[in-house]
Amino acid sequence: MGDITPNAVLQIFPLVLVVALLTIGLMRHSTARQRQAQGVIWLQVMRLLITHIQRHRGLSSGILNGDRSLQEKLEAVRRQVDRDFDQIGKVGGWVGQHEAWLAITQHWARLTSATQLSVAHNLDQHNRLIKNILVFIDDIAKEHHLYSGMQTKANIWRDLLMLAEYVGQIRALGTVIASNCDEWDDPLTNRTRQDLQTLSQDLVTTLEAPRCRTGLDGDNLQRILDFLAYVDLQLLHQGPLVSATDFYGTATGVLDRLYERFDEELAQVSRRLAR
């Protein structure tokens, strides 16, 4: 076998370089896909956490306003949130490296150990906690390359979380009003009713945005509009015409369908990553 000449080496080198670059590119692509897939898992478990904290907000607010019939549901939801925090810690060590996640866990601990919260303070603390989780979800999406900027349709899942939080806050305020049916004109109910009217209008304005209309399917859009009409009829004019339990259940049905749509969007992301 003859020796490899310098000229042959020069001819082979570009081919070797191309193969090496292709191999590195494929490895980076595979690593990026794995990172994105891990990010989807984080989004799934965070979605469950938000869902259960939203339920805790509505139930605890109704109880603080006098409806003790919600107590059993509240205790079950509180146990579920504790399990969510435990499960999130088992998914991987990524969250444990972030001060934002530590602050979220500490906030939940303080919230559930507080014994003298007013209705207004309880709502405010839950709202702040959920807002911080949503900010952390944005961090997860950016860190795992799942966030494509505010002007694209690729983030429909994020818009659905925003809409769900609007409905979740309306559920909590409405549960407060419905749990206080004997005190229609007291200051708390009046203030809560005003907050509910403002929040409902904010949601309508959000629904009118082209980006939101593009991402939200017709069934969920109509369901939200019907729910807002239900809120107006049952809670805002003649005093609460529905019990706290029934109102909470109706609102939860609207929320659940939004989260089903969210789950479908994440499933599509997962299928794209698997190709």
C-alpha positions, 0 to 999 in steps of 0.5 A, a space after each residue: 500500500 502506497 504512502 498517502 501523499 500531501 496532495 491526497 491529504 489536502 483532498 481528504 481534509 475538506 471531506 473530514 471537516 464537513 463530516 465533523 461539522 455535520 456530526 457536531 451540528 447533529 449533536 447540538 440539534 439533539 441536545 437542543 431537542 432534549 432541552 426543549 423536551 425537558 422544558 415541556 415537562 416543566 411547563 406541564 407540572 407548572 400548569 398543574 401547580 397553577 391550576 390547584 393554587 387557583 382553586 385554593 384561592 377561590 375556595 379559601 376566599 369563599 370560606 374567609 367570607 363565611 361559607 364553611 361548606 367549602 372547607 372539605 374541598 379546600 383541604 383536599 386542594 391544599 394537599 394537592 398543591 403540597 404534592 405538586 411542589 413535591 413532584 416538581 422537585 422530583 422532575 429534575 434539579 433545574 428549578 432548585 438552582 433558581 432563587 425565583 423558585 425558592 421564593 415561590 415555595 416560601 410564599 406558599 408556605 407563608 400563605 398556608 400558615 397564615 391564620 388572620 388573613 382578610 378576604 382582600 389580603 388572601 386574594 392579593 397574596 394568591 394573585 401575587 403568587 400566581 403572577 410570580 409562577 407565570 413569570 417563572 414559567 416564562 423563564 422556563 420557556 426562554 431557558 429551554 428555547 420554547 418561547 418564540 417572542 410576543 408576536 408569534 402564534 407559537 406561544 398560544 399556550 402562554 396566552 391560554 395561561 393568561 386567559 385562565 388566570 383572568 377566569 381564575 380571578 373572576 372565579 375567586 371574586 365571584 365566590 366571595 360575592 356568592 358566599 355573602 348573599 345576606 350582606 349585599 350592600 356591605 363594603 366588602 361586597 361592594 368593593 368585590 363587585 366593582 373589582 369583578 366588573 373591572 376584571 370582566 371588562 379587562 377580559 373582554 378587552 383581552 379577548 378582542 385582541 387579534 392575537 388572542 382571537 387567533 389562538 383561542 378556538 371558537 368553543 372556548 371563546 364562546 364559553 368565556 363570553 357565556 360565562 361573563 354573561 352568567 357572572 353579570 346575571 347571577 352576581 352583579 345586579 340583583 344580589 347573588 342568585 347562585 350559591 358559592 358552591 354552584 358558582 365555583 363549579 360553573 367557573 371551574 368548568 370554564 377553566 378546565 376547558 381552557 386548560 384542556 386546550 393548553 394541554 393540547 398545545 403542549 402536546 403539539 409542541 411535543 410531537 414537533 420535537 419528536 420528528 
